[in-house]
């Protein structure tokens, strides 16, 4: 499909052939769903309407969503519920650890809604969850995908003190599109969060890798994507994901175009040439999709 056809398809709402995926049979996916319900745990898979949910649940994995399921921000690309958040669940860290143990996860991904209402943005809850999972699964790789904590370095320090293996914070899109896509976020602030985490890791000799991700198909230009990747490298970002933006509903920012798989392959090659040590780029790639496989090249860099 050519670029013009991809744009026409996006406007019509028709998905191109490469964005059609076979849904796996229930089996393990149903078991994962029952476990999450039993422990009253949310996942970004469900809350963000991820197209990979059935596949990941069928593989016996999920990305845990902590700090509740309601976000204090209104990003126009995201399906997570926007509502006044409730109180934190004190038992949530242990519930996440219990789920990880019962699923025998080797790579755990913990993310959250944004909680601008909390003094520390939820950093302490992140730290408690990391430590609970570490006690249960001492050999597991623990990856956190955090909000920007409104730029609080103290909050980032709190998370880093719990010793995650990967500190992930997504820039999500190019700088020009922030007012449209992420009106309550700030591109430079996100870069500063990543740079601070990397700097503290180097200063403290921590075995920590930094990671970020962005979506394409929102109307960005190739030069803007290239500039974003260069900014991430300057911030010391080690790992990168690039995926196709899919609008969760007609109320969200519309898809500007569907990006061809060959273009994703070209971005992956270019990112590696820029110095990213691990890169995943493709139509269905999300920041936590197949996170264990994405991390594999980093094992030798630990």
C-alpha positions as CSV (number, residue, x, y, z in Angstrom):
1,X,0.0,0.0,0.0
2,X,1.5,3.3,-1.0
3,X,1.7,6.4,1.3
4,X,-1.4,8.0,-0.4
5,X,-3.4,4.8,-0.1
6,X,-2.4,4.4,3.5
7,X,-3.6,7.9,4.3
8,X,-6.9,7.2,2.4
9,X,-7.4,4.0,4.4
10,X,-6.7,5.8,7.6
11,X,-9.3,8.5,6.8
12,X,-11.9,5.8,5.9
13,X,-11.1,3.7,9.1
14,X,-10.2,0.7,7.0
15,X,-7.1,-1.2,8.3
16,X,-4.5,-2.3,5.9
17,X,-3.7,-6.1,5.6
18,X,-0.6,-5.8,7.9
19,X,-2.8,-4.6,10.8
20,X,-5.0,-7.7,10.8
21,X,-4.2,-10.2,13.5
22,X,-5.5,-13.7,14.3
23,X,-7.0,-13.9,17.7
24,X,-5.6,-16.8,19.7
25,X,-7.9,-19.3,21.4
26,X,-8.9,-18.7,25.0
27,X,-7.0,-21.2,27.1
28,X,-4.3,-19.5,29.0
29,X,-5.7,-16.1,28.3
30,X,-8.8,-16.9,30.2
31,X,-6.7,-18.1,33.2
32,X,-4.7,-14.9,33.2
33,X,-8.0,-12.9,33.2
34,X,-9.3,-14.9,36.1
35,X,-6.1,-14.4,38.1
36,X,-6.2,-10.6,37.6
37,X,-9.9,-10.5,38.6
38,X,-9.2,-12.6,41.7
39,X,-6.4,-10.2,42.8
40,X,-8.3,-7.1,41.7
41,X,-5.5,-6.0,39.4
42,X,-5.8,-3.7,36.4
43,X,-3.6,-4.0,33.3
44,X,-2.7,-1.4,30.7
45,X,-3.6,-4.2,28.2
46,X,-7.3,-3.8,29.1
47,X,-7.4,-0.2,30.2
48,X,-5.6,1.1,27.0
49,X,-7.5,-1.3,24.7
50,X,-4.2,-2.8,23.4
51,X,-4.6,-4.8,20.2
52,X,-2.1,-7.3,21.6
53,X,-4.1,-8.2,24.7
54,X,-5.3,-11.6,23.6
55,X,-1.9,-12.6,22.3
56,X,-0.1,-11.5,25.5
57,X,-2.6,-13.1,27.9
58,X,-2.4,-16.3,25.8
59,X,1.4,-16.3,26.4
60,X,0.7,-16.0,30.1
61,X,1.9,-12.4,30.6
62,X,0.4,-8.9,31.2
63,X,1.5,-5.4,31.9
64,X,0.3,-4.4,35.4
65,X,-1.3,-1.0,35.8
66,X,-0.9,0.3,39.4
67,X,-2.1,3.5,41.2
68,X,-5.7,2.7,40.2
69,X,-7.3,2.7,36.8
70,X,-8.3,6.4,36.5
71,X,-5.8,9.0,35.2
72,X,-5.6,12.7,36.2
73,X,-4.5,13.7,32.6
74,X,-6.4,13.7,29.4
75,X,-4.0,12.6,26.7
76,X,-5.9,12.5,23.4
77,X,-4.3,9.3,22.2
78,X,-5.0,7.1,25.3
79,X,-8.1,5.1,26.2
80,X,-7.3,4.9,29.9
81,X,-10.2,6.3,31.9
82,X,-10.0,10.0,32.8
83,X,-11.7,10.5,36.2
84,X,-11.0,11.7,39.7
85,X,-8.7,8.8,41.1
86,X,-9.5,6.9,44.2
87,X,-7.2,6.1,47.2
88,X,-4.2,3.9,46.7
89,X,-4.7,0.2,47.6
90,X,-2.1,-0.6,50.3
91,X,-2.2,-4.3,49.3
92,X,-1.7,-3.7,45.6
93,X,2.1,-4.2,45.6
94,X,1.8,-7.6,47.2
95,X,-1.1,-8.5,44.8
96,X,1.1,-7.7,41.8
97,X,3.9,-9.8,43.3
98,X,1.4,-12.7,43.9
99,X,0.3,-12.5,40.3
100,X,3.9,-12.4,39.0
101,X,4.8,-15.4,41.1
102,X,1.8,-17.5,40.0
103,X,2.5,-16.6,36.4
104,X,6.2,-17.5,36.9
105,X,7.2,-14.3,35.0
106,X,10.8,-13.8,34.1
107,X,10.3,-10.3,32.9
108,X,7.8,-8.1,34.8
109,X,6.5,-4.8,33.4
110,X,4.8,-2.4,35.8
111,X,3.2,0.8,34.6
112,X,0.6,3.2,36.0
113,X,-1.9,5.9,35.4
114,X,-0.6,9.5,36.0
115,X,-1.4,10.7,39.5
116,X,-0.7,14.4,39.6
117,X,-2.9,14.5,42.7
118,X,-0.3,12.6,44.8
119,X,2.6,14.5,46.4
120,X,5.2,12.1,45.0
121,X,3.2,11.2,41.8
122,X,2.9,7.6,43.1
123,X,6.7,7.0,43.1
124,X,6.6,5.5,46.6
125,X,3.9,3.0,45.4
126,X,6.1,2.1,42.4
127,X,9.0,1.5,44.8
128,X,6.9,-0.7,47.1
129,X,5.7,-2.7,44.1
130,X,9.2,-3.3,42.8
131,X,10.4,-4.5,46.2
132,X,7.4,-6.8,46.6
133,X,8.0,-8.4,43.2
134,X,11.8,-8.7,43.9
135,X,11.1,-10.5,47.1
136,X,8.8,-13.0,45.3
137,X,10.9,-13.3,42.1
138,X,14.5,-12.3,42.9
139,X,15.8,-13.3,39.4
140,X,13.1,-11.6,37.4
141,X,13.9,-8.6,35.2
142,X,11.7,-5.7,36.5
143,X,10.8,-3.0,34.1
144,X,8.9,0.1,35.1
145,X,7.1,2.4,32.7
146,X,6.5,5.6,34.7
147,X,4.7,8.9,34.2
148,X,6.8,12.0,34.2
149,X,6.2,12.8,37.9
150,X,5.8,16.4,36.8
151,X,9.6,16.5,36.5
152,X,10.3,15.7,40.1
153,X,13.8,14.3,40.5
154,X,13.0,13.2,44.0
155,X,10.2,11.0,42.7
156,X,12.6,9.5,40.1
157,X,15.2,8.9,42.9
158,X,12.5,7.1,44.9
159,X,11.8,4.7,42.0
160,X,15.5,4.2,41.3
161,X,16.3,3.4,44.9
162,X,14.1,0.3,44.6
163,X,16.5,-0.9,41.9
164,X,14.4,-1.7,38.8
165,X,16.4,-3.2,35.9
166,X,14.7,-1.0,33.3
167,X,13.4,2.6,33.7
168,X,11.0,3.3,30.9
169,X,9.3,6.6,30.2
170,X,7.6,7.2,26.9
171,X,7.9,10.4,24.9
172,X,5.0,9.0,22.9
173,X,5.2,11.5,19.9
174,X,7.3,14.2,18.4
175,X,7.6,17.7,20.0
176,X,5.3,19.6,17.6
177,X,2.4,17.3,18.3
178,X,2.4,17.5,22.1
179,X,-0.2,20.3,22.3
180,X,-2.6,18.2,20.3
181,X,-1.7,14.7,21.6
182,X,-0.4,15.3,25.1
183,X,-1.6,18.8,26.1
184,X,-0.8,18.3,29.8
185,X,2.7,16.8,29.2
186,X,5.9,18.5,28.1
187,X,8.4,17.0,25.6
188,X,11.5,18.5,27.2
189,X,10.4,17.4,30.7
190,X,10.0,13.8,29.5
191,X,13.5,13.9,28.0
192,X,14.8,15.4,31.3
193,X,13.3,12.5,33.3
194,X,15.1,10.0,31.1
195,X,18.4,11.9,31.2
196,X,18.2,12.2,35.0
197,X,17.6,8.5,35.4
198,X,20.5,7.7,33.2
199,X,22.8,10.2,34.9
200,X,22.0,8.8,38.3
201,X,22.5,5.2,37.1
202,X,26.0,6.1,35.8
203,X,26.8,8.1,39.0
204,X,25.6,5.3,41.3
205,X,27.0,2.5,39.1
206,X,23.5,1.0,38.9
207,X,22.8,-1.8,36.4
208,X,19.9,0.2,34.9
209,X,18.8,0.6,31.3
210,X,16.7,3.4,30.1
211,X,13.9,3.0,27.6
212,X,11.4,5.1,25.7
213,X,8.8,4.7,23.0
214,X,6.8,6.7,20.5
215,X,3.9,6.2,18.1
216,X,3.9,7.1,14.4
217,X,0.9,7.7,12.2
218,X,-0.1,10.8,14.0
219,X,1.0,13.3,11.4
220,X,4.6,13.5,12.2
221,X,7.3,14.0,9.5
222,X,10.3,11.8,9.0
223,X,12.6,14.6,10.0
224,X,10.6,15.1,13.3
225,X,10.9,11.4,14.1
226,X,14.7,11.6,13.4
227,X,15.0,14.6,15.6
228,X,13.1,12.8,18.4
229,X,15.4,9.8,18.2
230,X,18.4,12.1,18.4
231,X,17.0,13.8,21.4
232,X,16.5,10.4,23.1
233,X,20.0,9.4,22.4
234,X,21.3,12.7,23.8
235,X,19.3,11.8,26.9
236,X,21.2,8.5,27.2
237,X,18.2,6.3,26.2
238,X,19.4,2.7,25.6
239,X,16.2,1.0,24.4
240,X,13.5,2.2,21.9
241,X,10.1,1.0,20.7
242,X,8.2,2.5,17.7
243,X,4.6,1.4,16.9
244,X,1.6,2.4,14.9
245,X,-0.9,4.7,16.5
246,X,-4.4,3.3,16.5
247,X,-7.2,5.6,17.7
248,X,-9.1,3.9,20.5
249,X,-12.4,5.7,19.6
250,X,-13.8,8.4,17.3
251,X,-13.3,10.9,20.1
252,X,-9.5,10.4,20.2
253,X,-7.0,11.9,17.8
254,X,-7.6,10.3,14.4
255,X,-5.0,8.2,12.6
256,X,-3.2,10.3,10.0
257,X,-1.8,7.4,8.1
258,X,-0.9,3.7,8.4
259,X,2.8,3.2,8.3
260,X,4.1,0.4,6.1
261,X,6.1,-2.4,7.7
262,X,9.0,-1.6,5.4
263,X,9.2,1.9,6.9
264,X,9.2,0.4,10.4
265,X,12.1,-1.8,9.4
266,X,14.0,1.3,8.1
267,X,13.4,3.1,11.4
268,X,14.7,0.2,13.3
269,X,17.9,0.1,11.3
270,X,18.4,3.8,11.6
271,X,17.8,3.7,15.3
272,X,20.4,1.0,15.8
273,X,22.8,3.0,13.7
274,X,22.2,6.0,16.0
275,X,23.4,3.9,19.0
276,X,20.2,2.4,20.5
277,X,21.2,-1.0,21.9
278,X,17.8,-2.6,21.7
279,X,15.1,-1.5,19.2
280,X,11.6,-2.9,18.4
281,X,9.7,-1.2,15.6
282,X,6.6,-2.5,13.9
283,X,2.8,-1.9,13.4
284,X,1.9,-3.8,16.6
285,X,4.8,-2.8,18.7
286,X,4.0,-1.2,22.0
287,X,6.3,-0.1,24.8
288,X,5.7,-3.3,26.8
289,X,4.9,-5.7,23.9
290,X,7.3,-8.7,24.0
291,X,9.4,-6.8,26.5
292,X,11.4,-9.9,27.4
293,X,12.6,-10.4,23.8
294,X,13.3,-6.7,23.3
295,X,15.5,-6.8,26.4
296,X,17.5,-9.8,25.2
297,X,20.3,-7.7,23.5
298,X,20.9,-5.8,26.7
299,X,21.9,-8.9,28.7
300,X,25.4,-8.6,27.4
301,X,25.5,-4.9,28.2
302,X,24.6,-5.3,31.9
